[in-house]
Amino acid sequence: MNTKVLNRSLFATLTAAALTTGSPALADGISAGTLIENTATATYDDGTGVQTVDSNTVVVRVDELLAVTVTSLDPGPISAGPGEAVLTFEIINQGNGPEAFELTANPAVAGNDFDTTIESIAVDTNGNGTFDPGVDVILTRPETTDVLQADESLTVFVIVTVPAGASDTDESDVELTASAVTGTGAPGTTFAGAGADGGDAIVGTGGAEDSAIGSLIVGITDVELTKSAAVIDPFGGTSVVPGSVVTFTISAAIVGSGSVDNLTVTDAIPDDTTYVPGTLALNGAPLTDATDTDVGEASDATGISVDLGTVAGGTTQAITFDVTID
């Protein structure tokens, strides 16, 4: 075979091999430390038969990409009064290798009506999505997560104190930032040898840190209780005489933007009067006197009791009952 023809054939075969196998496409998210190996092969006919020759093997190690996202898991502003409140966040390692993240909570966000005090940051140790004191691990300063594998998520809680001076409907934001422990910086910043399996660590497009906002709204709720009486005497008038019927109305006004729990209204039957059976009512709806499945009970001996449970601010509950003058 002509040597020039052989060389041209060999060159063409090697070039084709390089174009088809020398620059493999990497899948997004390929694990840091993965070794990508590539060897080119050429075949040719030297006149005595088909021959095969391999190139040297090129080995490329995938570097670690540093990336993270932080998201608030609260459905909206958390209603809270003065005292402790808990905000919930999710941290996701969006990089392609194992990484720990330092967490920083900032309570002084522009536009706040008040600033909370950061008490601690805790990890959702039992994975139930609810802060459990004594169970969930409190991070010590600098608050740093355990190493998260690529795509692994972690729920964390920021525990804050709302100041006593906060007013009803005041709002406050808290910003949580997660930063890669290996380092942060402009996208493309390289930390030589700091990645998985001794490779480099490269800062991703987000700068290897991210932040999210958790919000609080103060709901200070009070109960204002007002009692009034209306009298009908035996003669159709309003005199208070023996035999007159007195209708008492107790108005429980829940004032504020939050709610109250376990609200129960009680009243004793006044001396020198007798409770009129079957007259207890809530917002005009009759209640039974017996201790049963409805929320009320009444008797001469124990008076009246109405269990209103959890009641939202901005509402009023009206309880009525009758007594006769002895």
C-alpha positions as CSV (number, residue, x, y, z in Angstrom):
1,M,0.0,0.0,0.0
2,N,1.2,3.5,-0.8
3,T,2.7,5.0,2.4
4,K,1.0,8.4,1.8
5,V,-2.3,6.8,1.3
6,L,-1.8,4.8,4.5
7,N,-0.9,7.9,6.5
8,R,-3.9,9.8,5.2
9,S,-6.1,6.9,6.1
10,L,-4.6,6.6,9.6
11,F,-4.9,10.3,10.2
12,A,-8.6,10.3,9.1
13,T,-9.4,7.4,11.4
14,L,-7.6,9.0,14.4
15,T,-9.4,12.3,13.8
16,A,-12.8,10.6,13.6
17,A,-12.0,8.8,16.9
18,A,-11.1,12.0,18.6
19,L,-14.2,13.8,17.4
20,T,-16.5,11.0,18.5
21,T,-14.9,9.9,21.8
22,G,-12.5,12.6,22.9
23,S,-15.1,15.1,24.3
24,P,-17.8,13.2,26.1
25,A,-20.9,15.2,27.3
26,L,-21.1,15.3,31.1
27,A,-24.6,14.8,32.7
28,D,-25.7,17.5,35.0
29,G,-25.1,16.6,38.6
30,I,-22.5,13.9,38.0
31,S,-20.8,13.1,41.3
32,A,-17.7,14.9,42.4
33,G,-14.6,12.7,42.3
34,T,-16.0,10.6,39.4
35,L,-13.2,9.6,37.0
36,I,-13.9,10.1,33.3
37,E,-11.6,7.9,31.3
38,N,-11.2,7.9,27.5
39,T,-9.0,6.0,25.1
40,A,-8.9,6.5,21.3
41,T,-8.6,3.6,18.9
42,A,-7.4,3.5,15.3
43,T,-7.6,0.6,12.8
44,Y,-5.8,0.4,9.5
45,D,-4.8,-2.1,6.9
46,D,-1.0,-2.2,6.4
47,G,-1.2,-4.7,3.6
48,T,-0.8,-7.7,5.8
49,G,-4.2,-7.3,7.4
50,V,-6.2,-5.1,9.7
51,Q,-4.2,-3.6,12.5
52,T,-5.4,-1.8,15.7
53,V,-3.6,0.7,17.8
54,D,-4.8,2.5,21.0
55,S,-3.9,5.9,22.2
56,N,-2.9,6.6,25.8
57,T,-5.8,6.8,28.2
58,V,-6.9,10.3,29.4
59,V,-8.4,10.5,32.9
60,V,-10.3,13.5,34.0
61,R,-11.6,13.9,37.6
62,V,-14.9,15.7,38.1
63,D,-14.5,18.6,40.4
64,E,-16.9,19.4,43.2
65,L,-19.4,22.1,42.4
66,L,-20.5,24.2,45.5
67,A,-24.1,25.2,45.5
68,V,-27.0,25.4,48.0
69,T,-30.6,26.6,48.2
70,V,-32.5,27.8,51.3
71,T,-36.3,27.9,51.4
72,S,-38.8,28.9,54.0
73,L,-41.2,26.1,54.8
74,D,-43.7,28.3,56.6
75,P,-46.9,28.8,54.6
76,G,-46.9,32.5,55.3
77,P,-46.2,34.8,58.2
78,I,-46.2,33.0,61.5
79,S,-48.6,34.4,64.1
80,A,-46.8,35.0,67.4
81,G,-47.1,37.0,70.5
82,P,-44.4,38.4,72.7
83,G,-42.1,35.4,73.6
84,E,-40.8,32.5,71.7
85,A,-41.5,31.8,68.1
86,V,-40.2,29.2,65.6
87,L,-39.4,29.7,61.9
88,T,-38.9,26.6,59.7
89,F,-36.4,26.4,56.7
90,E,-35.1,23.8,54.3
91,I,-31.5,23.5,53.2
92,I,-30.6,21.6,50.1
93,N,-27.1,20.7,48.9
94,Q,-27.4,21.5,45.2
95,G,-23.8,20.7,44.6
96,N,-22.4,17.4,43.2
97,G,-20.4,16.4,46.3
98,P,-20.6,16.2,50.1
99,E,-20.6,19.6,51.8
100,A,-21.4,21.1,55.2
101,F,-23.0,24.6,55.4
102,E,-22.6,27.4,58.0
103,L,-26.0,28.9,58.9
104,T,-26.4,32.6,59.9
105,A,-29.7,34.1,61.0
106,N,-30.2,37.8,60.6
107,P,-33.1,39.4,62.5
108,A,-32.5,43.0,61.4
109,V,-34.1,43.0,58.0
110,A,-35.0,46.3,56.4
111,G,-38.6,47.3,56.8
112,N,-39.2,45.3,60.0
113,D,-41.7,46.8,62.5
114,F,-39.6,45.2,65.2
115,D,-36.5,43.0,65.4
116,T,-36.6,39.6,67.1
117,T,-33.7,38.2,69.2
118,I,-32.2,35.0,67.7
119,E,-32.0,32.4,70.4
120,S,-30.8,29.3,68.5
121,I,-30.8,27.3,65.3
122,A,-31.9,23.7,65.6
123,V,-31.9,20.6,63.3
124,D,-35.1,18.6,62.8
125,T,-33.5,15.6,64.3
126,N,-36.6,13.3,64.3
127,G,-37.8,14.5,60.8
128,N,-41.3,15.4,61.9
129,G,-41.2,19.0,60.7
130,T,-42.0,20.4,64.2
131,F,-39.6,21.9,66.7
132,D,-39.4,19.5,69.6
133,P,-37.4,21.0,72.5
134,G,-35.1,18.5,74.1
135,V,-35.2,16.3,71.0
136,D,-34.1,18.4,68.1
137,V,-30.3,19.2,68.2
138,I,-29.4,22.8,68.9
139,L,-26.4,23.8,66.8
140,T,-23.5,25.5,68.5
141,R,-21.7,28.5,67.1
142,P,-20.7,28.7,64.4
143,E,-23.9,27.0,63.5
144,T,-22.8,24.4,61.0
145,T,-24.8,21.5,59.5
146,D,-23.4,18.0,59.3
147,V,-22.0,17.1,55.8
148,L,-24.9,16.8,53.4
149,Q,-24.6,14.5,50.4
150,A,-25.4,15.8,46.9
151,D,-29.1,16.7,46.7
152,E,-29.6,15.9,50.4
153,S,-32.0,18.2,52.2
154,L,-32.2,19.2,55.9
155,T,-35.0,21.0,57.8
156,V,-33.8,23.5,60.4
157,F,-35.6,25.7,62.9
158,V,-34.7,29.3,63.8
159,I,-35.9,30.0,67.4
160,V,-36.5,33.7,68.1
161,T,-37.9,35.8,70.9
162,V,-40.5,38.5,70.0
163,P,-40.0,41.5,72.2
164,A,-42.6,42.6,74.8
165,G,-43.1,45.9,73.1
166,A,-44.3,44.5,69.8
167,S,-47.9,45.6,68.9
168,D,-50.7,43.7,67.4
169,T,-50.3,43.3,63.6
170,D,-46.6,44.3,63.7
171,E,-44.5,42.3,61.2
172,S,-40.9,41.1,61.3
173,D,-38.7,39.2,58.9
174,V,-35.7,36.9,59.7
175,E,-33.2,36.0,57.0
176,L,-31.4,32.7,57.1
177,T,-28.3,32.3,55.0
178,A,-26.4,29.0,54.3
179,S,-22.8,29.2,53.1
180,A,-20.6,26.3,52.0
181,V,-18.0,25.6,54.6
182,T,-15.4,24.9,51.9
183,G,-15.8,28.5,50.7
184,T,-17.9,31.1,48.9
185,G,-17.2,33.7,46.3
186,A,-17.8,34.7,42.7
187,P,-18.9,31.9,40.4
188,G,-15.9,30.0,39.1
189,T,-13.8,30.6,42.2
190,T,-11.6,27.6,42.7
191,F,-10.4,26.0,46.0
192,A,-7.6,23.8,44.9
193,G,-7.6,20.3,46.3
194,A,-10.6,21.1,48.6
195,G,-13.1,19.0,46.7
196,A,-14.2,15.4,47.0
197,D,-11.4,12.8,46.7
198,G,-8.8,15.5,46.5
199,G,-10.2,17.3,43.5
200,D,-10.9,21.0,43.3
201,A,-14.0,22.7,44.6
202,I,-15.6,25.2,42.3
203,V,-18.1,27.9,43.3
204,G,-21.3,27.5,41.4
205,T,-23.5,30.2,39.9
206,G,-25.1,31.1,43.3
207,G,-21.9,31.9,44.9
208,A,-22.1,28.8,47.1
209,E,-24.5,30.4,49.4
210,D,-28.2,31.3,49.5
211,S,-30.8,33.0,51.7
212,A,-34.5,32.9,52.5
213,I,-36.9,35.0,54.6
214,G,-39.1,33.7,57.3
215,S,-41.8,36.1,58.5
216,L,-43.7,36.8,61.8
217,I,-46.9,38.8,62.4
218,V,-47.8,39.7,66.0
219,G,-51.3,38.5,67.0
220,I,-52.0,39.9,70.5
221,T,-55.5,38.9,71.4
222,D,-57.5,39.8,74.5
223,V,-61.0,38.9,75.7
224,E,-63.4,41.6,76.8
225,L,-66.3,40.3,78.8
226,T,-69.5,42.3,79.2
227,K,-72.6,41.3,81.1
228,S,-76.1,42.9,80.8
229,A,-79.5,42.1,82.1
230,A,-83.1,42.6,80.8
231,V,-86.1,42.2,83.1
232,I,-89.7,41.3,82.4
233,D,-92.0,41.4,85.5
234,P,-95.2,39.4,85.9
235,F,-97.3,42.4,84.8
236,G,-95.5,42.9,81.5
237,G,-93.3,45.7,82.8
238,T,-89.6,45.8,83.7
239,S,-89.8,46.0,87.5
240,V,-87.6,43.7,89.6
241,V,-90.2,42.0,91.8
242,P,-90.6,38.3,92.9
243,G,-91.5,36.3,89.9
244,S,-89.7,38.6,87.4
245,V,-87.6,36.9,84.8
246,V,-84.1,38.3,84.3
247,T,-82.3,37.4,81.0
248,F,-78.6,37.8,81.4
249,T,-76.4,38.3,78.3
250,I,-72.7,37.7,78.5
251,S,-70.7,39.0,75.5
252,A,-67.2,37.7,75.0
253,A,-65.5,40.0,72.5
254,I,-62.1,38.6,71.2
255,V,-60.1,41.6,70.3
256,G,-56.9,41.4,68.2
257,S,-55.6,39.6,65.1
258,G,-54.7,36.3,66.6
259,S,-56.9,33.8,68.5
260,V,-57.4,32.5,72.0
261,D,-57.5,28.9,73.1
262,N,-59.5,27.1,75.7
263,L,-61.9,30.0,76.3
264,T,-64.5,29.1,78.9
265,V,-67.2,31.4,80.2
266,T,-68.7,30.7,83.6
267,D,-71.3,32.5,85.8
268,A,-72.9,31.6,89.1
269,I,-76.6,31.8,89.6
270,P,-77.2,34.9,91.8
271,D,-78.5,34.5,95.3
272,D,-82.3,34.9,95.7
273,T,-82.9,33.7,92.1
274,T,-83.5,30.4,90.4
275,Y,-82.2,29.3,87.1
276,V,-84.9,28.7,84.4
277,P,-84.1,25.3,83.0
278,G,-83.5,25.1,79.2
279,T,-82.7,28.8,78.7
280,L,-78.9,28.5,78.2
281,A,-78.0,29.6,74.6
282,L,-74.9,30.5,72.6
283,N,-75.4,33.0,69.9
284,G,-79.1,32.3,69.9
285,A,-78.7,28.5,69.6
286,P,-80.0,26.5,72.6
287,L,-77.6,24.5,74.7
288,T,-78.6,21.6,76.9
289,D,-78.2,21.9,80.7
290,A,-76.7,18.5,81.1
291,T,-73.0,17.7,80.8
292,D,-73.1,16.1,77.4
293,T,-71.7,16.6,73.8
294,D,-72.6,20.2,73.4
295,V,-70.4,23.0,74.9
296,G,-72.8,24.2,77.7
297,E,-74.1,23.1,81.0
298,A,-76.2,24.8,83.7
299,S,-77.8,24.2,87.1
300,D,-78.8,26.2,90.2
301,A,-75.9,24.5,92.1
302,T,-73.1,25.0,89.7
303,G,-74.2,28.0,87.6
304,I,-73.6,28.1,83.8
305,S,-70.5,27.1,81.9
306,V,-69.8,27.4,78.2
307,D,-66.6,26.0,76.6
308,L,-65.9,28.1,73.5
309,G,-62.6,26.4,72.7
310,T,-60.4,28.3,70.2
311,V,-61.9,31.6,69.1
312,A,-60.5,33.9,66.5
313,G,-59.9,37.6,67.0
314,G,-62.4,40.0,65.7
315,T,-65.4,37.9,66.8
316,T,-67.9,38.1,69.6
317,Q,-69.7,35.2,71.3
318,A,-73.0,35.9,73.1
319,I,-74.2,33.6,75.9
320,T,-77.7,34.1,77.4
321,F,-79.7,32.4,80.2
322,D,-82.7,33.3,82.4
323,V,-83.3,33.3,86.1
324,T,-86.5,34.2,88.1
325,I,-86.6,36.4,91.1
326,D,-87.5,34.3,94.2
